[in-house]
Amino acid sequence: MGSGRPVCDSRDRPDSYGDIVVAGNAENTYPLTMGQLSLWQDAVRRPASQRWESNMNPAWPVPSGIGTDKVRWALAALAERHESLRTRYGTAGDSSEVHQIVAESAPAAYQGTVEREQWSAMAAEQLRLPFDLTEQPPWRAWAVQKDGLTCQVQLIIHHLAADGAALMVLQQDFQSLIASRAATRPAPTPRGLAARQREPAYAARLAAAAEYREQTIAAAPREAGIERQGLLRACAHTGISFGLARKTAQKLEVTLPNLLFAAYSHALAGMAGGDSPLLCLLSANRLEPSVRNLVSSMTQWVPVRSAEGAGRPFAAVAADANINAIRALQHGIVDPAAVAPLDLDRGCFFTFVSPPATDTAAGGGLGQSRIEWLPPRGRSGPSFYLIASVFPEVSLTLRVMRSGYDREGLESLLSSMTATLRQEAAR
């Protein structure tokens, strides 16, 4: 082991990290980033029966002519390039503080080759198999074949190892590797970011985020008598194409995520009779170029001031929601040890799923809308939670696990959001 490795060597050190170098140590243990710590706390608070819900199951296509040996090599190269894939978590010495423990070499995550039909039969079981993050690498991978030819890679990966943005980085690097191209983008490390977040210059930023969170939550209306129960899940297929949604956001001079967030806020205010409940956004925390290619989990919940949408034109609501969301995201990184845990049964939560980096289907117009009721899935996390995706069309998936809500109420909320968005898209 020796003295360990620096944060970034000459091949992958990002210039935007300046002169930050983390000294190695015999155990290769390092503090967690704020995002890692937030996800770790969330994971350990969950009942054992729900810990698998942090698992994600991305699938990556493999071009024809690529054999399993090349796939296996590319997966190992990914883990060598991105430390998060060879990191486990535990305490160091007599301390009770959790650390990340970075392996010098990549543990075996490759599970072998399976036929497509075999994977279909085993996928659900593998997804529900939790990781022991203190002992195991946080991912598993299979080469899936059809008619004896490798056609895709199936992954089971823990959210602590990679968030949605990190999964896109991993897929892009994997595609470059199997095409025999070097992954040339900088590959920053979580331990480098953790060191930066503990510098004196970063303290004021974390203090401001903690103060913003405290003030925003205190100013929000209180909701009485909330009990976590049941599980209703539905998706509104709005019929609004990705291209049309982008044009609508541009006309209103707001970002695409904040257009959908504004529709959510507007509909909630209408349902509540004027006072919008506390709203929380999932912040990606990747505004700085130095972390855009970081493979780790950066996301944290951040409360947002209400746009007070009752009775106002939607354009005005959207403008205010856009400003409030941007301000909130500036405080998206918070030290979980310095603030009270967010009450996941208070307020309404919102996540935006970024579209793929493609112009495919950038056109399109307004199709038919419908609401689809979905089977219950996942009981951890917020009990009132909207996931908005935009590719290839705008889809709004709402999951509610609270007393006082029924199918009629949820359908009304989704219908209100859909109607607002379609009306703006048709202008």
C-alpha positions in Angstrom: 0.0 0.0 0.0 2.7 2.4 0.9 1.6 6.0 1.0 -1.5 5.5 -1.1 -2.4 7.5 -4.2 -2.9 11.2 -4.8 -6.4 12.4 -5.6 -5.6 12.6 -9.3 -2.5 11.5 -11.1 -1.1 13.1 -14.3 -3.6 11.3 -16.5 -6.8 12.5 -14.9 -6.2 15.4 -12.5 -8.7 18.2 -13.3 -7.2 21.6 -13.5 -10.3 23.1 -11.8 -9.3 21.4 -8.6 -6.3 23.7 -8.4 -3.5 22.3 -6.2 -5.6 20.1 -3.9 -3.8 16.9 -3.2 -4.9 14.4 -0.6 -2.1 12.6 1.1 -2.5 8.9 1.1 -2.4 6.7 4.2 -1.7 3.1 5.0 -5.4 2.3 5.3 -6.5 4.3 2.3 -9.3 5.8 4.4 -10.7 9.2 3.7 -13.7 11.4 4.9 -16.9 11.3 3.0 -18.2 14.1 0.7 -21.4 15.8 1.9 -23.3 13.9 -0.8 -21.9 10.6 0.3 -22.6 11.3 3.9 -26.2 12.3 3.2 -26.8 9.1 1.2 -25.0 7.0 3.9 -27.2 8.4 6.6 -30.3 7.7 4.5 -29.2 4.1 3.9 -28.5 3.2 7.5 -31.8 4.8 8.7 -33.8 2.4 6.4 -35.3 -0.8 7.7 -33.2 -3.8 6.5 -36.1 -4.9 4.3 -35.9 -1.6 2.3 -32.1 -1.2 1.9 -32.3 -2.8 -1.6 -34.3 0.3 -2.7 -31.0 2.2 -3.1 -30.1 -0.2 -5.9 -30.3 1.0 -9.5 -30.4 -1.2 -12.7 -29.0 0.6 -15.7 -28.5 -1.3 -19.0 -25.9 -0.4 -21.5 -26.0 -1.5 -25.1 -23.0 -3.3 -26.6 -22.2 -2.9 -30.3 -22.2 -6.0 -32.4 -18.8 -7.7 -32.7 -17.7 -6.9 -29.1 -16.9 -10.1 -27.2 -17.2 -10.7 -23.5 -13.5 -10.4 -22.9 -13.6 -6.8 -24.1 -16.7 -6.1 -22.0 -15.0 -7.5 -18.9 -11.8 -5.5 -19.6 -13.8 -2.3 -20.0 -15.7 -2.8 -16.8 -12.4 -3.4 -14.9 -11.0 -0.2 -16.6 -14.0 1.7 -15.4 -13.4 0.7 -11.8 -9.7 1.6 -12.1 -10.7 5.0 -13.5 -13.5 5.8 -11.0 -12.7 5.3 -7.4 -16.3 5.1 -6.3 -16.6 1.7 -7.9 -13.8 0.3 -5.7 -14.8 2.0 -2.4 -16.4 0.5 0.7 -17.4 2.3 3.8 -16.7 1.9 7.5 -15.2 3.4 10.6 -11.5 4.0 11.1 -9.6 3.2 14.3 -11.5 4.3 17.5 -13.6 6.8 15.6 -17.4 6.3 15.1 -17.2 8.6 12.0 -17.8 6.7 8.8 -15.0 6.9 6.2 -14.6 5.8 2.6 -12.0 3.1 2.1 -10.6 3.1 -1.4 -9.1 -0.2 -2.7 -5.9 0.1 -4.7 -7.1 -2.4 -7.3 -10.6 -3.0 -8.6 -12.6 -5.8 -6.8 -14.4 -8.3 -9.0 -17.8 -6.9 -9.9 -18.2 -8.9 -13.1 -20.6 -11.7 -12.5 -20.3 -13.5 -15.8 -22.4 -14.1 -19.0 -26.1 -14.8 -19.1 -28.6 -15.2 -21.9 -31.3 -12.6 -22.2 -34.0 -14.9 -21.1 -32.0 -15.9 -18.1 -31.5 -12.3 -17.1 -35.2 -11.6 -17.4 -35.8 -14.4 -15.0 -33.2 -13.3 -12.4 -33.3 -9.5 -12.7 -35.9 -8.8 -10.0 -34.1 -11.0 -7.5 -30.7 -9.4 -8.2 -32.2 -5.9 -7.9 -33.6 -6.8 -4.4 -30.3 -8.2 -3.2 -28.8 -5.5 -1.0 -25.1 -4.6 -0.9 -23.0 -4.8 2.3 -21.2 -1.5 1.7 -18.8 -2.3 4.5 -17.4 -5.4 2.7 -18.5 -5.5 -0.9 -17.9 -3.3 -4.0 -21.0 -1.3 -4.6 -21.9 -2.8 -8.0 -22.4 -6.0 -10.0 -22.3 -6.4 -13.7 -23.3 -9.1 -16.3 -22.7 -9.4 -20.0 -26.1 -10.3 -21.5 -26.2 -12.3 -24.7 -28.7 -13.0 -27.4 -28.2 -16.0 -29.7 -24.6 -16.3 -28.3 -23.7 -12.7 -29.1 -23.1 -10.0 -26.4 -25.8 -7.4 -26.8 -25.8 -5.4 -23.5 -24.4 -5.0 -20.0 -26.8 -5.1 -17.1 -25.7 -3.4 -13.9 -26.9 -3.4 -10.3 -25.3 -0.4 -8.6 -25.9 1.3 -5.3 -27.0 4.9 -5.3 -24.0 5.8 -3.0 -21.6 4.8 -5.7 -23.3 6.8 -8.5 -26.2 9.2 -8.9 -28.1 9.7 -12.2 -25.5 12.1 -13.6 -22.7 9.7 -12.6 -24.4 6.9 -14.4 -24.3 8.9 -17.6 -20.6 9.5 -17.1 -20.0 5.8 -16.6 -22.0 4.8 -19.7 -20.1 7.3 -21.9 -16.8 6.1 -20.6 -17.8 2.5 -21.1 -18.7 3.2 -24.7 -15.4 4.9 -25.3 -13.5 2.0 -23.7 -15.2 -0.8 -25.7 -14.6 1.3 -28.9 -10.9 1.2 -28.0 -10.8 4.9 -27.3 -9.3 6.4 -24.1 -11.7 8.1 -21.7 -10.1 11.5 -22.0 -12.3 13.6 -19.7 -11.0 14.4 -16.3 -11.9 11.8 -13.6 -12.0 13.7 -10.3 -12.3 11.6 -7.1 -14.7 11.7 -4.1 -11.8 12.0 -1.7 -10.6 15.1 -3.5 -14.0 16.7 -3.2 -14.2 15.7 0.4 -10.9 17.4 1.2 -12.1 20.5 -0.6 -15.4 20.6 1.3 -13.4 20.6 4.6 -11.2 23.6 3.7 -11.7 26.8 5.7 -12.8 28.6 2.5 -15.7 26.2 2.1 -17.0 26.7 5.6 -18.9 29.9 4.8 -20.7 28.1 2.0 -21.9 25.3 4.2 -22.9 27.7 6.9 -25.0 29.7 4.4 -26.7 26.5 3.2 -27.5 25.4 6.7 -29.0 28.9 7.5 -31.0 28.9 4.2 -32.4 25.5 5.0 -33.4 26.4 8.5 -35.1 29.7 7.5 -37.0 28.1 4.5 -38.4 25.2 6.5 -39.4 27.5 9.4 -41.3 29.8 7.0 -43.3 27.0 5.3 -46.8 26.2 6.5 -47.1 23.3 8.9 -49.2 20.2 7.9 -51.0 18.5 10.7 -52.0 14.9 11.1 -49.8 13.4 8.5 -49.4 9.6 8.7 -47.4 7.4 6.4 -49.7 4.8 5.0 -50.8 3.1 1.8 -49.0 3.5 -1.5 -50.5 5.1 -4.6 -48.4 5.5 -7.8 -49.5 6.9 -11.1 -47.9 8.4 -14.2 -49.3 11.3 -16.3 -48.2 10.9 -19.9 -48.7 14.5 -21.0 -48.3 14.0 -24.7 -45.9 16.9 -24.8 -42.8 16.0 -26.8 -39.3 16.8 -25.5 -38.7 19.4 -28.2 -42.0 21.1 -27.5 -41.3 21.2 -23.8 -38.0 22.9 -24.4 -39.6 25.5 -26.6 -42.2 26.1 -24.0 -39.6 26.7 -21.3 -37.7 29.0 -23.6 -40.9 31.1 -24.3 -41.4 31.4 -20.5 -37.7 32.2 -20.0 -37.3 29.4 -17.4 -35.2 26.2 -17.4 -37.0 23.0 -18.4 -36.7 21.4 -14.9 -38.2 24.6 -13.4 -41.0 24.7 -15.9 -42.2 21.3 -14.5 -41.4 22.3 -11.0 -43.6 25.4 -11.4 -46.5 23.3 -12.7 -46.1 21.1 -9.6 -46.1 24.1 -7.3 -49.0 25.7 -9.1 -51.1 22.5 -8.9 -50.3 21.9 -5.2 -51.3 25.5 -4.3 -54.6 25.0 -6.1 -55.2 21.7 -4.2 -54.3 23.3 -0.9 -56.5 26.3 -1.5 -53.8 28.9 -1.8 -51.0 28.0 0.6 -48.5 25.8 -1.1 -46.8 23.2 1.2 -43.1 23.0 1.8 -41.4 22.1 -1.5 -38.1 20.2 -1.8 -35.9 19.7 -4.9 -33.3 17.0 -5.4 -30.2 19.1 -6.1 -27.7 17.5 -8.4 -24.9 19.7 -7.0 -22.9 19.6 -10.2 -22.9 23.3 -11.2 -19.1 23.5 -10.9 -17.1 22.1 -13.9 -14.7 20.4 -11.5 -17.4 17.8 -10.4 -19.4 17.3 -13.6 -17.5 14.1 -14.4 -17.3 12.9 -10.8 -18.7 9.4 -10.3 -20.2 9.4 -6.9 -23.5 10.5 -5.4 -23.7 14.2 -5.1 -27.5 14.7 -4.7 -29.1 16.2 -1.6 -32.6 17.5 -0.9 -33.0 21.3 -0.7 -36.1 23.1 0.4 -37.5 25.8 -1.9 -39.5 28.9 -1.1 -43.0 28.8 -2.4 -44.0 30.8 -5.5 -47.5 31.4 -4.0 -49.3 30.4 -7.1 -53.0 30.6 -6.2 -54.9 32.9 -8.5 -51.9 34.2 -10.5 -51.1 33.6 -14.2 -48.9 30.6 -14.7 -46.2 32.7 -16.4 -45.8 34.8 -13.3 -45.7 31.6 -11.1 -43.2 30.0 -13.4 -40.9 33.1 -13.3 -40.9 33.1 -9.5 -40.5 29.4 -9.2 -37.6 29.6 -11.5 -35.8 32.2 -9.4 -36.6 30.4 -6.2 -35.4 27.1 -7.5 -32.1 28.6 -8.8 -31.5 30.3 -5.4 -32.2 27.0 -3.6 -29.8 25.0 -5.8 -27.1 27.5 -4.8 -27.5 26.1 -1.3 -27.8 22.5 -2.4 -24.7 21.2 -0.7 -25.2 21.0 3.1 -23.3 19.3 5.9 -25.7 16.6 7.1 -24.0 16.7 10.5 -24.8 20.4 10.9 -28.6 20.3 10.2 -31.6 18.4 11.4 -32.6 15.5 9.1 -35.2 16.5 6.6 -38.7 15.3 7.5 -39.6 13.1 4.5 -43.3 13.2 5.6 -43.6 16.9 5.5 -44.0 18.8 2.3 -43.8 17.7 -1.3 -40.7 16.5 -3.1 -39.6 16.8 -6.7 -37.0 15.2 -8.9 -36.1 16.0 -12.5 -34.6 13.2 -14.7 -32.2 14.7 -17.1 -32.7 13.7 -20.8 -29.9 11.9 -22.7 -27.3 13.9 -24.4 -28.9 13.7 -27.8 -30.9 15.8 -30.3 -33.0 12.7 -31.2 -36.7 13.5 -31.2 -35.9 17.2 -30.5 -38.9 18.1 -32.7 -42.4 16.7 -32.1 -45.6 18.3 -31.0 -48.6 17.7 -28.8 -50.0 14.2 -28.7 -52.7 12.5 -26.6 -52.4 12.6 -22.8 -53.4 9.9 -20.3 -52.9 8.8 -16.7 -51.6 5.3 -16.0 -51.9 3.7 -12.6 -48.7 1.8 -11.7 -48.1 -1.0 -9.3 -46.7 -0.1 -5.9 -42.9 0.1 -5.8 -40.5 1.3 -3.1 -41.5 2.4 0.4 -38.4 4.4 1.4 -37.8 8.1 0.8 -40.3 10.9 0.7 -44.0 10.0 1.1 -45.2 12.6 -1.4 -42.8 12.5 -4.4 -43.0 13.6 -8.1 -40.4 12.4 -10.6 -40.5 14.4 -13.8 -38.9 13.1 -17.0 -38.9 14.7 -20.4 -37.6 12.2 -23.0 -39.1 11.3 -25.3 -42.1 13.1 -23.8 -43.0 14.8 -20.6 -44.0 12.2 -18.0 -44.9 12.9 -14.4 -44.8 10.0 -12.0 -46.3 10.6 -8.6 -45.9 8.3 -5.6 -47.9 9.0 -2.4 -47.8 7.2 0.9 -49.9 9.5 3.1 -53.2 9.5 4.9 -55.8 11.7 3.4 -55.0 11.0 -0.3 -57.0 8.8 -2.6 -56.9 7.9 -6.3 -59.3 10.7 -7.2 -57.2 13.4 -5.5 -54.0 12.2 -7.1 -55.6 12.0 -10.5 -56.9 15.5 -10.1 -53.4 16.8 -9.2 -51.8 15.1 -12.2 -54.6 16.3 -14.5 -54.1 19.8 -13.3 -50.4 19.7 -14.0 -51.0 18.2 -17.4 -53.6 20.7 -18.4 -51.4 23.7 -17.3 -48.4 22.4 -19.3 -50.4 21.5 -22.4 -52.1 24.9 -22.3 -48.7 26.6 -22.2 -47.2 24.3 -24.9 -50.1 25.1 -27.2 -49.7 28.9 -27.0 
